[in-house]
Amino acid sequence: MRNLVLYTGMVLLLLIMCYITFTIYTYLGLWYAIFFSLFEVAKTSFACILYIRLISRD
C-alpha cells in the first residue's frame, strides 16, 4: 500500500512539474525552462531519497 501511494504521488508530482515547465517555456523562453527543470529534478530526487529512507526505517 505504501508503494502505491509513493508511486502515485511521484507520478502526480512529475505531471505537475511538466505542466509548470511547459508554462515557463511558453512565457519566458527555453533557458528559463531548462534551468527550472534541472532545479526541480535535483530537488525532487533529494526529497524522494529522504522519503524512501524514512519509509524503510519502519
C-alpha positions as CSV (number, residue, x, y, z in Angstrom):
1,M,0.0,0.0,0.0
2,R,2.8,2.4,0.8
3,N,4.5,1.8,-2.6
4,L,1.2,2.5,-4.4
5,V,0.9,5.9,-2.5
6,L,4.5,6.7,-3.1
7,Y,4.4,6.0,-6.9
8,T,1.1,7.7,-7.4
9,G,2.5,10.8,-5.6
10,M,5.7,10.8,-7.7
11,V,3.7,10.5,-10.9
12,L,1.4,13.4,-10.0
13,L,4.4,15.5,-9.0
14,L,6.1,14.7,-12.3
15,L,3.0,15.7,-14.2
16,I,2.7,19.0,-12.3
17,M,6.4,19.8,-12.9
18,C,6.0,19.1,-16.6
19,Y,3.0,21.4,-16.8
20,I,4.8,24.2,-14.9
21,T,7.9,23.8,-17.1
22,F,5.8,24.0,-20.2
23,T,4.1,27.1,-18.9
24,I,7.5,28.7,-18.1
25,Y,8.8,27.8,-21.6
26,T,5.8,29.4,-23.2
27,Y,6.1,32.7,-21.4
28,L,9.8,33.1,-20.6
29,G,11.8,31.0,-23.1
30,L,13.9,27.9,-23.3
31,W,16.7,28.7,-21.0
32,Y,14.4,29.5,-18.0
33,A,12.5,26.3,-18.6
34,I,15.7,24.2,-18.7
35,F,17.1,25.9,-15.6
36,F,13.8,25.4,-13.7
37,S,13.6,21.7,-14.8
38,L,17.1,20.9,-13.6
39,F,16.5,22.6,-10.3
40,E,13.2,20.7,-9.8
41,V,14.7,17.4,-10.8
42,A,17.5,17.8,-8.3
43,K,15.2,19.0,-5.5
44,T,12.6,16.2,-6.1
45,S,15.3,13.5,-6.3
46,F,16.7,14.6,-3.0
47,A,13.2,14.7,-1.4
48,C,12.4,11.2,-2.8
49,I,15.6,9.7,-1.4
50,L,14.9,11.1,2.0
51,Y,11.2,9.9,1.8
52,I,12.3,6.4,0.9
53,R,14.8,6.3,3.7
54,L,12.1,7.4,6.1
55,I,9.7,4.7,4.9
56,S,12.3,2.0,5.0
57,R,13.2,2.8,8.6
58,D,9.9,1.4,9.9
